[in-house]
Amino acid sequence: MSWVLYILIVLLVAGLYRLVRGPLLEDRLLALNVIAVLIILIMSYHAIAYGQSFYLDIALVYALLSFGDILAFVKISYIPSIISKDEKREDEE
């Protein structure tokens, strides 16, 4: 293995730590996004190092799916909080 792969794996472990121990929802969301990017980088490195281009196709599909997952997670988690904040403002007025 190359030193690049070792660095990516160390960063992946750090992202997993932040995903588990993140005090806020935003920290966990950012850690999830970083982990997705690191997995894409690992697959791309593997495709370049071994000359197997289908790993790049898999990385591209994974990138598109992870972007959609992040958008869905944000929509699900933040819309109820926005609605409850608006209701609190109406009650205060």
DSSP file (Angstrom, degrees, kcal/mol; ACC not computed):
  #  RESIDUE AA STRUCTURE BP1 BP2  ACC     N-H-->O    O-->H-N    N-H-->O    O-->H-N    TCO  KAPPA ALPHA  PHI   PSI    X-CA   Y-CA   Z-CA
    1    1 A M              0   0    0      0, 0.0     2,-0.2     0, 0.0     0, 0.0   0.000 360.0 360.0 360.0 151.4    0.0    0.0    0.0
    2    2 A S     >  -     0   0    0      1,-0.1     4,-1.5     4,-0.0     3,-0.2  -0.475 360.0-113.1 -90.1 163.1    1.0    3.5   -0.7
    3    3 A W  H  > S+     0   0    0      1,-0.2     4,-2.0     2,-0.2     5,-0.1   0.770 115.7  62.7 -67.3 -25.0    1.4    6.3    1.9
    4    4 A V  H  > S+     0   0    0      2,-0.2     4,-2.2     1,-0.2    -1,-0.2   0.919 102.8  48.5 -64.8 -43.1   -1.6    8.1    0.3
    5    5 A L  H  > S+     0   0    0     -3,-0.2     4,-2.2     1,-0.2    -2,-0.2   0.880 109.1  53.0 -66.0 -38.0   -3.8    5.2    1.1
    6    6 A Y  H  X S+     0   0    0     -4,-1.5     4,-2.2     2,-0.2    -1,-0.2   0.909 109.4  49.0 -62.3 -41.8   -2.6    5.1    4.7
    7    7 A I  H  X S+     0   0    0     -4,-2.0     4,-2.3     1,-0.2    -2,-0.2   0.911 110.7  50.3 -64.6 -42.0   -3.4    8.8    5.1
    8    8 A L  H  X S+     0   0    0     -4,-2.2     4,-1.9     1,-0.2    -1,-0.2   0.880 110.5  49.8 -64.3 -37.3   -6.9    8.4    3.6
    9    9 A I  H  X S+     0   0    0     -4,-2.2     4,-2.2     2,-0.2    -1,-0.2   0.897 109.7  50.5 -69.1 -39.4   -7.6    5.5    6.0
   10   10 A V  H  X S+     0   0    0     -4,-2.2     4,-2.0     1,-0.2    -2,-0.2   0.917 111.7  48.1 -63.0 -42.4   -6.4    7.6    9.0
   11   11 A L  H  X S+     0   0    0     -4,-2.3     4,-2.2     1,-0.2    -1,-0.2   0.858 109.1  54.3 -66.0 -34.2   -8.7   10.4    7.9
   12   12 A L  H  X S+     0   0    0     -4,-1.9     4,-2.2     2,-0.2    -2,-0.2   0.901 107.9  48.9 -64.9 -41.3  -11.6    7.9    7.5
   13   13 A V  H  X S+     0   0    0     -4,-2.2     4,-2.1     2,-0.2    -2,-0.2   0.893 110.3  51.4 -65.1 -39.2  -11.1    6.7   11.0
   14   14 A A  H  X S+     0   0    0     -4,-2.0     4,-2.0     1,-0.2    -2,-0.2   0.889 109.9  50.0 -64.5 -38.4  -11.1   10.3   12.3
   15   15 A G  H  X S+     0   0    0     -4,-2.2     4,-2.1     2,-0.2    -2,-0.2   0.888 108.8  51.5 -66.2 -38.9  -14.4   10.9   10.3
   16   16 A L  H  X S+     0   0    0     -4,-2.2     4,-2.0     2,-0.2    -2,-0.2   0.881 107.9  53.0 -64.0 -37.8  -15.9    7.8   11.9
   17   17 A Y  H  X S+     0   0    0     -4,-2.1     4,-2.9     1,-0.2    -2,-0.2   0.933 110.8  46.0 -62.0 -45.1  -15.0    9.1   15.3
   18   18 A R  H  X S+     0   0    0     -4,-2.0     4,-1.4     1,-0.2    -2,-0.2   0.839 109.5  56.1 -67.9 -31.9  -16.6   12.5   14.7
   19   19 A L  H  < S+     0   0    0     -4,-2.1    -1,-0.2     2,-0.2    -2,-0.2   0.892 115.9  36.2 -65.7 -38.8  -19.7   10.7   13.3
   20   20 A V  H  < S+     0   0    0     -4,-2.0    -2,-0.2     1,-0.1    -1,-0.2   0.906 128.1  33.6 -80.1 -42.7  -20.1    8.7   16.5
   21   21 A R  H  < S+     0   0    0     -4,-2.9    -2,-0.2    -5,-0.2    -3,-0.2   0.406  80.4 133.2 -97.5   1.4  -19.1   11.3   19.0
   22   22 A G     <  -     0   0    0     -4,-1.4     6,-0.1    -5,-0.2    -4,-0.0  -0.309  45.3-154.0 -58.9 126.2  -20.4   14.5   17.3
   23   23 A P  S    S+     0   0    0      0, 0.0     2,-0.3     0, 0.0    -1,-0.2   0.830  74.7  46.0 -72.8 -29.0  -22.2   16.6   19.8
   24   24 A L  S  > S-     0   0    0      1,-0.1     4,-1.6    -3,-0.0     5,-0.1  -0.746  81.4-121.9-113.8 160.3  -24.4   18.3   17.2
   25   25 A L  H  > S+     0   0    0     -2,-0.3     4,-2.2     1,-0.2     5,-0.2   0.857 113.8  57.0 -64.2 -35.8  -26.4   17.1   14.2
   26   26 A E  H  > S+     0   0    0      1,-0.2     4,-2.3     2,-0.2    -1,-0.2   0.870 103.6  53.1 -65.5 -36.7  -24.4   19.4   12.0
   27   27 A D  H  > S+     0   0    0      2,-0.2     4,-2.3     1,-0.2    -1,-0.2   0.909 110.7  46.8 -63.1 -42.4  -21.1   17.7   13.1
   28   28 A R  H  X S+     0   0    0     -4,-1.6     4,-2.2     2,-0.2    -2,-0.2   0.876 111.2  51.4 -68.8 -37.2  -22.5   14.3   12.2
   29   29 A L  H  X S+     0   0    0     -4,-2.2     4,-1.9     2,-0.2    -2,-0.2   0.914 111.5  46.8 -65.3 -42.8  -23.8   15.5    8.9
   30   30 A L  H  X S+     0   0    0     -4,-2.3     4,-2.4     2,-0.2    -2,-0.2   0.892 111.5  51.7 -65.9 -39.6  -20.4   17.0    8.0
   31   31 A A  H  X S+     0   0    0     -4,-2.3     4,-2.4     2,-0.2    -2,-0.2   0.884 108.3  51.9 -64.2 -38.5  -18.6   13.8    9.1
   32   32 A L  H  X S+     0   0    0     -4,-2.2     4,-1.9     2,-0.2    -1,-0.2   0.895 110.5  48.1 -64.4 -39.7  -20.9   11.7    7.0
   33   33 A N  H  X S+     0   0    0     -4,-1.9     4,-2.0     2,-0.2    -2,-0.2   0.895 111.4  49.9 -67.3 -40.7  -20.1   13.9    4.0
   34   34 A V  H  X S+     0   0    0     -4,-2.4     4,-2.5     2,-0.2    -2,-0.2   0.896 109.2  52.0 -64.7 -40.5  -16.4   13.7    4.6
   35   35 A I  H  X S+     0   0    0     -4,-2.4     4,-2.3     1,-0.2    -1,-0.2   0.904 108.5  51.2 -62.9 -41.1  -16.5    9.9    4.9
   36   36 A A  H  X S+     0   0    0     -4,-1.9     4,-2.0     1,-0.2    -1,-0.2   0.915 110.8  48.2 -62.7 -42.8  -18.3    9.7    1.6
   37   37 A V  H  X S+     0   0    0     -4,-2.0     4,-2.3     1,-0.2    -2,-0.2   0.907 111.3  50.5 -64.7 -41.3  -15.6   11.9   -0.1
   38   38 A L  H  X S+     0   0    0     -4,-2.5     4,-2.3     2,-0.2    -1,-0.2   0.877 109.0  51.0 -66.0 -37.1  -12.9    9.8    1.4
   39   39 A I  H  X S+     0   0    0     -4,-2.3     4,-2.3     2,-0.2    -1,-0.2   0.900 110.0  50.3 -65.4 -39.8  -14.5    6.5    0.2
   40   40 A I  H  X S+     0   0    0     -4,-2.0     4,-2.3     1,-0.2    -2,-0.2   0.907 110.7  49.6 -63.2 -41.5  -14.7    8.0   -3.3
   41   41 A L  H  X S+     0   0    0     -4,-2.3     4,-2.6     2,-0.2    -2,-0.2   0.889 109.8  50.8 -64.8 -39.2  -11.0    9.0   -3.1
   42   42 A I  H  X S+     0   0    0     -4,-2.3     4,-2.3     2,-0.2    -2,-0.2   0.913 111.7  47.2 -64.8 -42.4  -10.0    5.5   -2.0
   43   43 A M  H  X S+     0   0    0     -4,-2.3     4,-2.1     2,-0.2    -2,-0.2   0.897 112.9  49.2 -66.0 -38.7  -12.0    3.9   -4.9
   44   44 A S  H  X S+     0   0    0     -4,-2.3     4,-2.2     2,-0.2    -2,-0.2   0.906 110.6  50.2 -67.0 -41.1  -10.4    6.4   -7.3
   45   45 A Y  H  X S+     0   0    0     -4,-2.6     4,-2.9     1,-0.2     5,-0.2   0.919 110.4  50.2 -61.1 -42.9   -6.9    5.7   -6.0
   46   46 A H  H  X S+     0   0    0     -4,-2.3     4,-2.1     1,-0.2     6,-0.4   0.891 109.5  51.4 -63.2 -39.3   -7.5    2.0   -6.4
   47   47 A A  H  X>S+     0   0    0     -4,-2.1     5,-1.0     1,-0.2     4,-0.9   0.898 114.9  42.1 -65.0 -40.3   -8.7    2.4   -9.9
   48   48 A I  H  <5S+     0   0    0     -4,-2.2    -2,-0.2     3,-0.2    -1,-0.2   0.909 114.6  50.0 -73.0 -41.8   -5.7    4.4  -10.9
   49   49 A A  H  <5S+     0   0    0     -4,-2.9    -2,-0.2     1,-0.2    -1,-0.2   0.867 123.5  29.0 -67.1 -37.1   -3.2    2.2   -9.0
   50   50 A Y  H  <5S-     0   0    0     -4,-2.1    -1,-0.2    -5,-0.2    -2,-0.2   0.425 103.9-120.8-107.0   0.2   -4.4   -1.1  -10.5
   51   51 A G  T  <5 +     0   0    0     -4,-0.9     2,-0.7     1,-0.2    -3,-0.2   0.815  64.0 139.4  68.9  31.1   -5.7    0.2  -13.9
   52   52 A Q    > < -     0   0    0     -5,-1.0     3,-1.2    -6,-0.4     4,-0.3  -0.898  31.6-172.0-111.8 104.0   -9.3   -1.0  -13.3
   53   53 A S  T >> S+     0   0    0     -2,-0.7     4,-1.1     1,-0.3     3,-1.0   0.664  72.7  76.8 -75.2 -16.4  -11.6    1.7  -14.6
   54   54 A F  H 3> S+     0   0    0      1,-0.3     4,-2.0     2,-0.2    -1,-0.3   0.754  85.6  65.2 -68.8 -19.7  -14.9    0.2  -13.3
   55   55 A Y  H <> S+     0   0    0     -3,-1.2     4,-2.3     1,-0.2    -1,-0.3   0.832  97.9  54.9 -67.3 -30.3  -14.0    1.5   -9.9
   56   56 A L  H <> S+     0   0    0     -3,-1.0     4,-2.1    -4,-0.3    -1,-0.2   0.874 106.3  50.9 -68.2 -36.2  -14.3    5.0  -11.2
   57   57 A D  H  X S+     0   0    0     -4,-1.1     4,-2.2     2,-0.2    -2,-0.2   0.916 111.3  47.6 -64.6 -42.4  -17.8    4.2  -12.4
   58   58 A I  H  X S+     0   0    0     -4,-2.0     4,-2.5     1,-0.2    -2,-0.2   0.900 110.8  51.9 -64.6 -40.7  -18.7    2.9   -9.0
   59   59 A A  H  X S+     0   0    0     -4,-2.3     4,-2.2     2,-0.2    -1,-0.2   0.883 109.0  50.6 -63.5 -38.7  -17.1    6.0   -7.4
   60   60 A L  H  X S+     0   0    0     -4,-2.1     4,-2.0     2,-0.2    -2,-0.2   0.923 111.9  46.1 -66.3 -44.3  -19.2    8.2   -9.6
   61   61 A V  H  X S+     0   0    0     -4,-2.2     4,-2.4     1,-0.2    -2,-0.2   0.907 112.6  51.3 -64.0 -41.0  -22.5    6.4   -8.8
   62   62 A Y  H  X S+     0   0    0     -4,-2.5     4,-2.6     1,-0.2    -2,-0.2   0.880 107.8  52.9 -64.0 -37.4  -21.5    6.5   -5.1
   63   63 A A  H  X S+     0   0    0     -4,-2.2     4,-1.9     2,-0.2    -1,-0.2   0.916 110.5  46.9 -63.8 -43.2  -20.9   10.2   -5.3
   64   64 A L  H  X S+     0   0    0     -4,-2.0     4,-1.9     1,-0.2    -2,-0.2   0.908 114.3  47.2 -65.8 -41.4  -24.3   10.9   -6.8
   65   65 A L  H  X S+     0   0    0     -4,-2.4     4,-2.3     2,-0.2    -2,-0.2   0.889 110.7  50.9 -68.4 -38.7  -26.0    8.7   -4.2
   66   66 A S  H  X S+     0   0    0     -4,-2.6     4,-2.2     2,-0.2    -1,-0.2   0.870 108.3  52.9 -68.6 -34.4  -24.2   10.2   -1.3
   67   67 A F  H  X S+     0   0    0     -4,-1.9     4,-2.1     2,-0.2    -1,-0.2   0.926 111.0  47.0 -63.9 -43.3  -25.2   13.7   -2.5
   68   68 A G  H  X S+     0   0    0     -4,-1.9     4,-2.4     1,-0.2    -2,-0.2   0.878 110.1  53.3 -65.0 -37.3  -28.8   12.6   -2.6
   69   69 A D  H  X S+     0   0    0     -4,-2.3     4,-2.5     2,-0.2    -1,-0.2   0.908 108.4  49.7 -63.5 -41.7  -28.6   11.1    0.8
   70   70 A I  H  X S+     0   0    0     -4,-2.2     4,-2.4     2,-0.2    -2,-0.2   0.921 111.5  48.8 -63.9 -43.6  -27.2   14.3    2.3
   71   71 A L  H  X S+     0   0    0     -4,-2.1     4,-2.4     1,-0.2    -2,-0.2   0.919 112.9  47.2 -62.7 -43.3  -30.0   16.3    0.7
   72   72 A A  H  X S+     0   0    0     -4,-2.4     4,-2.5     2,-0.2     5,-0.2   0.903 111.8  50.8 -64.6 -40.9  -32.7   13.9    2.0
   73   73 A F  H  X S+     0   0    0     -4,-2.5     4,-2.3     1,-0.2     5,-0.2   0.909 111.5  47.5 -63.7 -42.2  -31.2   13.9    5.5
   74   74 A V  H  X S+     0   0    0     -4,-2.4     4,-2.4     2,-0.2     5,-0.4   0.919 112.6  49.1 -65.3 -43.1  -31.1   17.7    5.6
   75   75 A K  H  X S+     0   0    0     -4,-2.4     4,-1.3     1,-0.2    -2,-0.2   0.916 114.6  44.3 -63.9 -42.8  -34.7   17.9    4.4
   76   76 A I  H  < S+     0   0    0     -4,-2.5    -1,-0.2    -5,-0.2    -2,-0.2   0.895 119.6  40.3 -69.1 -39.5  -36.0   15.4    6.9
   77   77 A S  H  < S+     0   0    0     -4,-2.3     4,-0.5    -5,-0.2    -2,-0.2   0.789 119.7  39.6 -85.4 -26.8  -34.1   16.8    9.9
   78   78 A Y  H  X S+     0   0    0     -4,-2.4     4,-2.1    -5,-0.2     5,-0.2   0.748  99.8  67.6 -99.4 -23.8  -34.4   20.5    9.4
   79   79 A I  H  X S+     0   0    0     -4,-1.3     4,-2.4    -5,-0.4     5,-0.2   0.936 102.1  47.9 -65.5 -45.1  -38.0   21.1    8.2
   80   80 A P  H  > S+     0   0    0      0, 0.0     4,-2.2     0, 0.0    -1,-0.2   0.888 112.3  50.6 -62.1 -34.4  -39.6   20.0   11.4
   81   81 A S  H  > S+     0   0    0     -4,-0.5     4,-1.8     2,-0.2    -2,-0.2   0.873 110.3  49.2 -70.9 -34.3  -37.2   22.3   13.4
   82   82 A I  H  X S+     0   0    0     -4,-2.1     4,-2.3     2,-0.2    -1,-0.2   0.910 111.2  49.9 -68.2 -41.2  -38.0   25.2   11.1
   83   83 A I  H  X S+     0   0    0     -4,-2.4     4,-2.2     1,-0.2    -2,-0.2   0.920 110.9  48.7 -63.3 -43.1  -41.7   24.6   11.5
   84   84 A S  H  X S+     0   0    0     -4,-2.2     4,-1.9     1,-0.2    -1,-0.2   0.862 110.5  51.3 -67.5 -33.7  -41.4   24.5   15.3
   85   85 A K  H  X S+     0   0    0     -4,-1.8     4,-2.0     2,-0.2    -1,-0.2   0.897 110.0  49.6 -67.6 -39.1  -39.4   27.7   15.3
   86   86 A D  H  X S+     0   0    0     -4,-2.3     4,-2.0     1,-0.2    -2,-0.2   0.890 110.1  50.7 -66.0 -38.3  -42.0   29.4   13.3
   87   87 A E  H  X S+     0   0    0     -4,-2.2     4,-2.0     1,-0.2    -1,-0.2   0.886 108.8  51.7 -66.1 -38.0  -44.8   28.2   15.6
   88   88 A K  H  X S+     0   0    0     -4,-1.9     4,-1.9     1,-0.2    -2,-0.2   0.897 109.0  50.5 -65.2 -40.1  -42.8   29.5   18.6
   89   89 A R  H  X S+     0   0    0     -4,-2.0     4,-1.5     2,-0.2    -2,-0.2   0.896 110.0  49.7 -64.3 -40.2  -42.4   33.0   17.0
   90   90 A E  H  < S+     0   0    0     -4,-2.0    -1,-0.2     1,-0.2    -2,-0.2   0.878 110.0  51.4 -66.2 -37.1  -46.2   33.1   16.3
   91   91 A D  H  < S+     0   0    0     -4,-2.0    -1,-0.2     1,-0.2    -2,-0.2   0.862 108.3  51.9 -67.2 -35.0  -46.9   32.2   19.9
   92   92 A E  H  <        0   0    0     -4,-1.9    -1,-0.2     1,-0.3    -2,-0.2   0.825 360.0 360.0 -71.6 -30.4  -44.6   34.9   21.1
   93   93 A E     <        0   0    0     -4,-1.5    -1,-0.3    -5,-0.1    -2,-0.2   0.482 360.0 360.0 -79.3 360.0  -46.3   37.6   19.0
